Amino acid sequence: MEKHISYDKLSKRKRKEIDKSKRADWGKINPVTKVRKNKKKYDRKKADYRDFDDSLPFVLLLHSFTV
C-alpha cells in the first residue's frame, strides 16, 4: 500500500497524471460551437461565380469572323 502524499507535494508529472485521469471524455459530442451561415451576408465566392461572364469568348470569336 502506497503512502498518501498531498497533492501539493506531488511531482509535476504525477499531478498531470492525476488531473488527466479525472478529466471526462466528450465521447461523440463535438464541443466546437457551430454557427449557421448568414444568408444576407456578402459572400465573395458566390459573387465571383455570378459575375463570371462566359460570353466573352463567343464575342471574340464573332469579332474575328467579321473582320
N, CA, C and O atoms as a GROMACS GRO file, in nm:
protein
  268
    1MET      N    1   0.084  -0.119   0.000
    1MET     CA    2   0.000   0.000   0.000
    1MET      C    3   0.088   0.125   0.000
    1MET      O    4   0.182   0.137   0.079
    2GLU      N    5   0.056   0.217  -0.090
    2GLU     CA    6   0.136   0.338  -0.102
    2GLU      C    7   0.095   0.440   0.003
    2GLU      O    8  -0.020   0.444   0.047
    3LYS      N    9   0.190   0.520   0.042
    3LYS     CA   10   0.160   0.628   0.136
    3LYS      C   11   0.082   0.737   0.065
    3LYS      O   12   0.100   0.760  -0.054
    4HIS      N   13  -0.003   0.804   0.140
    4HIS     CA   14  -0.076   0.916   0.081
    4HIS      C   15   0.013   1.040   0.087
    4HIS      O   16   0.063   1.078   0.193
    5ILE      N   17   0.032   1.101  -0.028
    5ILE     CA   18   0.111   1.224  -0.037
    5ILE      C   19   0.016   1.333  -0.082
    5ILE      O   20  -0.060   1.314  -0.177
    6SER      N   21   0.020   1.446  -0.015
    6SER     CA   22  -0.071   1.556  -0.050
    6SER      C   23  -0.045   1.601  -0.194
    6SER      O   24   0.066   1.591  -0.246
    7TYR      N   25  -0.150   1.649  -0.255
    7TYR     CA   26  -0.143   1.690  -0.396
    7TYR      C   27  -0.038   1.797  -0.418
    7TYR      O   28   0.033   1.796  -0.518
    8ASP      N   29  -0.027   1.889  -0.325
    8ASP     CA   30   0.069   1.999  -0.338
    8ASP      C   31   0.214   1.949  -0.341
    8ASP      O   32   0.300   2.012  -0.403
    9LYS      N   33   0.241   1.838  -0.274
    9LYS     CA   34   0.378   1.788  -0.266
    9LYS      C   35   0.412   1.688  -0.376
    9LYS      O   36   0.527   1.644  -0.385
   10LEU      N   37   0.317   1.654  -0.459
   10LEU     CA   38   0.343   1.560  -0.568
   10LEU      C   39   0.428   1.627  -0.676
   10LEU      O   40   0.431   1.749  -0.689
   11SER      N   41   0.496   1.544  -0.751
   11SER     CA   42   0.575   1.598  -0.862
   11SER      C   43   0.481   1.644  -0.973
   11SER      O   44   0.364   1.606  -0.978
   12LYS      N   45   0.534   1.725  -1.059
   12LYS     CA   46   0.453   1.780  -1.168
   12LYS      C   47   0.398   1.668  -1.256
   12LYS      O   48   0.283   1.675  -1.299
   13ARG      N   49   0.477   1.567  -1.285
   13ARG     CA   50   0.436   1.455  -1.368
   13ARG      C   51   0.320   1.378  -1.304
   13ARG      O   52   0.224   1.343  -1.372
   14LYS      N   53   0.330   1.352  -1.172
   14LYS     CA   54   0.224   1.279  -1.102
   14LYS      C   55   0.094   1.361  -1.100
   14LYS      O   56  -0.015   1.307  -1.118
   15ARG      N   57   0.108   1.493  -1.078
   15ARG     CA   58  -0.012   1.579  -1.079
   15ARG      C   59  -0.079   1.577  -1.216
   15ARG      O   60  -0.202   1.574  -1.224
   16LYS      N   61   0.001   1.578  -1.323
   16LYS     CA   62  -0.055   1.572  -1.458
   16LYS      C   63  -0.131   1.442  -1.479
   16LYS      O   64  -0.239   1.442  -1.537
   17GLU      N   65  -0.075   1.330  -1.432
   17GLU     CA   66  -0.140   1.200  -1.447
   17GLU      C   67  -0.274   1.197  -1.372
   17GLU      O   68  -0.374   1.148  -1.424
   18ILE      N   69  -0.275   1.250  -1.251
   18ILE     CA   70  -0.398   1.252  -1.172
   18ILE      C   71  -0.503   1.341  -1.238
   18ILE      O   72  -0.619   1.304  -1.248
   19ASP      N   73  -0.462   1.458  -1.283
   19ASP     CA   74  -0.554   1.551  -1.350
   19ASP      C   75  -0.612   1.490  -1.477
   19ASP      O   76  -0.730   1.504  -1.505
   20LYS      N   77  -0.526   1.422  -1.552
   20LYS     CA   78  -0.570   1.359  -1.677
   20LYS      C   79  -0.672   1.249  -1.651
   20LYS      O   80  -0.769   1.234  -1.726
   21SER      N   81  -0.651   1.172  -1.544
   21SER     CA   82  -0.744   1.064  -1.512
   21SER      C   83  -0.880   1.117  -1.466
   21SER      O   84  -0.981   1.049  -1.482
   22LYS      N   85  -0.883   1.237  -1.410
   22LYS     CA   86  -1.009   1.295  -1.361
   22LYS      C   87  -1.091   1.362  -1.471
   22LYS      O   88  -1.211   1.383  -1.456
   23ARG      N   89  -1.025   1.396  -1.581
   23ARG     CA   90  -1.096   1.464  -1.689
   23ARG      C   91  -1.192   1.370  -1.758
   23ARG      O   92  -1.165   1.251  -1.774
   24ALA      N   93  -1.307   1.426  -1.800
   24ALA     CA   94  -1.408   1.346  -1.869
   24ALA      C   95  -1.383   1.346  -2.019
   24ALA      O   96  -1.319   1.437  -2.072
   25ASP      N   97  -1.435   1.246  -2.086
   25ASP     CA   98  -1.424   1.235  -2.230
   25ASP      C   99  -1.552   1.288  -2.292
   25ASP      O  100  -1.661   1.264  -2.239
   26TRP      N  101  -1.541   1.361  -2.402
   26TRP     CA  102  -1.660   1.416  -2.468
   26TRP      C  103  -1.738   1.309  -2.543
   26TRP      O  104  -1.856   1.328  -2.572
   27GLY      N  105  -1.675   1.199  -2.574
   27GLY     CA  106  -1.745   1.092  -2.646
   27GLY      C  107  -1.774   1.134  -2.789
   27GLY      O  108  -1.684   1.178  -2.861
   28LYS      N  109  -1.900   1.121  -2.831
   28LYS     CA  110  -1.938   1.156  -2.968
   28LYS      C  111  -1.976   1.303  -2.982
   28LYS      O  112  -2.001   1.350  -3.093
   29ILE      N  113  -1.981   1.374  -2.872
   29ILE     CA  114  -2.020   1.515  -2.876
   29ILE      C  115  -1.901   1.600  -2.919
   29ILE      O  116  -1.791   1.583  -2.868
   30ASN      N  117  -1.924   1.690  -3.015
   30ASN     CA  118  -1.820   1.781  -3.061
   30ASN      C  119  -1.837   1.913  -2.986
   30ASN      O  120  -1.939   1.980  -3.004
   31PRO      N  121  -1.741   1.954  -2.902
   31PRO     CA  122  -1.757   2.074  -2.821
   31PRO      C  123  -1.743   2.205  -2.899
   31PRO      O  124  -1.762   2.312  -2.842
   32VAL      N  125  -1.710   2.199  -3.027
   32VAL     CA  126  -1.691   2.319  -3.106
   32VAL      C  127  -1.827   2.381  -3.137
   32VAL      O  128  -1.919   2.312  -3.180
   33THR      N  129  -1.838   2.510  -3.115
   33THR     CA  130  -1.962   2.581  -3.144
   33THR      C  131  -1.980   2.592  -3.294
   33THR      O  132  -1.888   2.628  -3.366
   34LYS      N  133  -2.099   2.560  -3.341
   34LYS     CA  134  -2.127   2.567  -3.483
   34LYS      C  135  -2.215   2.688  -3.511
   34LYS      O  136  -2.313   2.713  -3.440
   35VAL      N  137  -2.180   2.761  -3.614
   35VAL     CA  138  -2.252   2.883  -3.649
   35VAL      C  139  -2.315   2.864  -3.785
   35VAL      O  140  -2.250   2.817  -3.879
   36ARG      N  141  -2.441   2.900  -3.796
   36ARG     CA  142  -2.508   2.892  -3.925
   36ARG      C  143  -2.460   3.004  -4.016
   36ARG      O  144  -2.423   3.112  -3.970
   37LYS      N  145  -2.460   2.976  -4.145
   37LYS     CA  146  -2.416   3.075  -4.242
   37LYS      C  147  -2.526   3.180  -4.259
   37LYS      O  148  -2.643   3.146  -4.276
   38ASN      N  149  -2.489   3.308  -4.253
   38ASN     CA  150  -2.584   3.416  -4.269
   38ASN      C  151  -2.613   3.434  -4.418
   38ASN      O  152  -2.522   3.462  -4.496
   39LYS      N  153  -2.738   3.419  -4.457
   39LYS     CA  154  -2.774   3.427  -4.598
   39LYS      C  155  -2.768   3.570  -4.651
   39LYS      O  156  -2.751   3.591  -4.771
   40LYS      N  157  -2.783   3.668  -4.564
   40LYS     CA  158  -2.782   3.808  -4.607
   40LYS      C  159  -2.640   3.864  -4.620
   40LYS      O  160  -2.620   3.969  -4.680
   41LYS      N  161  -2.544   3.795  -4.563
   41LYS     CA  162  -2.407   3.841  -4.564
   41LYS      C  163  -2.346   3.825  -4.704
   41LYS      O  164  -2.374   3.728  -4.774
   42TYR      N  165  -2.262   3.921  -4.744
   42TYR     CA  166  -2.196   3.917  -4.874
   42TYR      C  167  -2.096   3.803  -4.876
   42TYR      O  168  -2.016   3.788  -4.784
   43ASP      N  169  -2.100   3.722  -4.980
   43ASP     CA  170  -2.011   3.608  -4.995
   43ASP      C  171  -1.930   3.627  -5.122
   43ASP      O  172  -1.986   3.627  -5.232
   44ARG      N  173  -1.800   3.642  -5.108
   44ARG     CA  174  -1.714   3.668  -5.224
   44ARG      C  175  -1.716   3.553  -5.324
   44ARG      O  176  -1.721   3.576  -5.444
   45LYS      N  177  -1.712   3.431  -5.274
   45LYS     CA  178  -1.708   3.316  -5.364
   45LYS      C  179  -1.833   3.311  -5.452
   45LYS      O  180  -1.825   3.284  -5.571
   46LYS      N  181  -1.946   3.337  -5.392
   46LYS     CA  182  -2.071   3.335  -5.466
   46LYS      C  183  -2.075   3.450  -5.567
   46LYS      O  184  -2.120   3.432  -5.680
   47ALA      N  185  -2.029   3.567  -5.526
   47ALA     CA  186  -2.032   3.685  -5.612
   47ALA      C  187  -1.940   3.666  -5.733
   47ALA      O  188  -1.976   3.704  -5.844
   48ASP      N  189  -1.823   3.608  -5.713
   48ASP     CA  190  -1.732   3.585  -5.825
   48ASP      C  191  -1.794   3.491  -5.927
   48ASP      O  192  -1.778   3.510  -6.048
   49TYR      N  193  -1.862   3.392  -5.880
   49TYR     CA  194  -1.924   3.296  -5.971
   49TYR      C  195  -2.036   3.362  -6.051
   49TYR      O  196  -2.050   3.335  -6.171
   50ARG      N  197  -2.115   3.446  -5.989
   50ARG     CA  198  -2.226   3.512  -6.058
   50ARG      C  199  -2.176   3.613  -6.160
   50ARG      O  200  -2.236   3.629  -6.267
   51ASP      N  201  -2.068   3.683  -6.127
   51ASP     CA  202  -2.017   3.787  -6.216
   51ASP      C  203  -1.938   3.733  -6.334
   51ASP      O  204  -1.905   3.807  -6.426
   52PHE      N  205  -1.909   3.605  -6.332
   52PHE     CA  206  -1.831   3.545  -6.440
   52PHE      C  207  -1.911   3.551  -6.570
   52PHE      O  208  -2.024   3.504  -6.577
   53ASP      N  209  -1.850   3.610  -6.670
   53ASP     CA  210  -1.918   3.627  -6.798
   53ASP      C  211  -1.854   3.532  -6.899
   53ASP      O  212  -1.743   3.556  -6.945
   54ASP      N  213  -1.924   3.425  -6.932
   54ASP     CA  214  -1.869   3.328  -7.024
   54ASP      C  215  -1.902   3.359  -7.169
   54ASP      O  216  -1.869   3.281  -7.258
   55SER      N  217  -1.967   3.472  -7.196
   55SER     CA  218  -1.999   3.508  -7.334
   55SER      C  219  -1.881   3.580  -7.402
   55SER      O  220  -1.885   3.600  -7.523
   56LEU      N  221  -1.779   3.617  -7.329
   56LEU     CA  222  -1.664   3.689  -7.385
   56LEU      C  223  -1.595   3.610  -7.496
   56LEU      O  224  -1.567   3.668  -7.600
   57PRO      N  225  -1.564   3.481  -7.480
   57PRO     CA  226  -1.500   3.408  -7.591
   57PRO      C  227  -1.588   3.405  -7.716
   57PRO      O  228  -1.536   3.410  -7.827
   58PHE      N  229  -1.718   3.398  -7.699
   58PHE     CA  230  -1.809   3.396  -7.812
   58PHE      C  231  -1.805   3.529  -7.887
   58PHE      O  232  -1.808   3.532  -8.010
   59VAL      N  233  -1.799   3.639  -7.812
   59VAL     CA  234  -1.792   3.772  -7.873
   59VAL      C  235  -1.661   3.787  -7.949
   59VAL      O  236  -1.661   3.842  -8.059
   60LEU      N  237  -1.552   3.740  -7.893
   60LEU     CA  238  -1.422   3.748  -7.962
   60LEU      C  239  -1.422   3.661  -8.087
   60LEU      O  240  -1.361   3.697  -8.188
   61LEU      N  241  -1.487   3.549  -8.080
   61LEU     CA  242  -1.496   3.460  -8.195
   61LEU      C  243  -1.575   3.526  -8.308
   61LEU      O  244  -1.534   3.518  -8.424
   62LEU      N  245  -1.686   3.590  -8.275
   62LEU     CA  246  -1.766   3.661  -8.376
   62LEU      C  247  -1.689   3.778  -8.436
   62LEU      O  248  -1.696   3.804  -8.556
   63HIS      N  249  -1.615   3.846  -8.350
   63HIS     CA  250  -1.537   3.961  -8.395
   63HIS      C  251  -1.430   3.917  -8.496
   63HIS      O  252  -1.404   3.989  -8.593
   64SER      N  253  -1.369   3.803  -8.474
   64SER     CA  254  -1.265   3.757  -8.566
   64SER      C  255  -1.322   3.718  -8.702
   64SER      O  256  -1.252   3.731  -8.803
   65PHE      N  257  -1.448   3.672  -8.709
   65PHE     CA  258  -1.509   3.638  -8.837
   65PHE      C  259  -1.557   3.759  -8.914
   65PHE      O  260  -1.562   3.756  -9.036
   66THR      N  261  -1.592   3.865  -8.844
   66THR     CA  262  -1.643   3.985  -8.911
   66THR      C  263  -1.532   4.072  -8.967
   66THR      O  264  -1.556   4.150  -9.059
   67VAL      N  265  -1.411   4.060  -8.916
   67VAL     CA  266  -1.300   4.145  -8.960
   67VAL      C  267  -1.237   4.094  -9.084
   67VAL      O  268  -1.142   4.154  -9.134
   0.00000   0.00000   0.00000
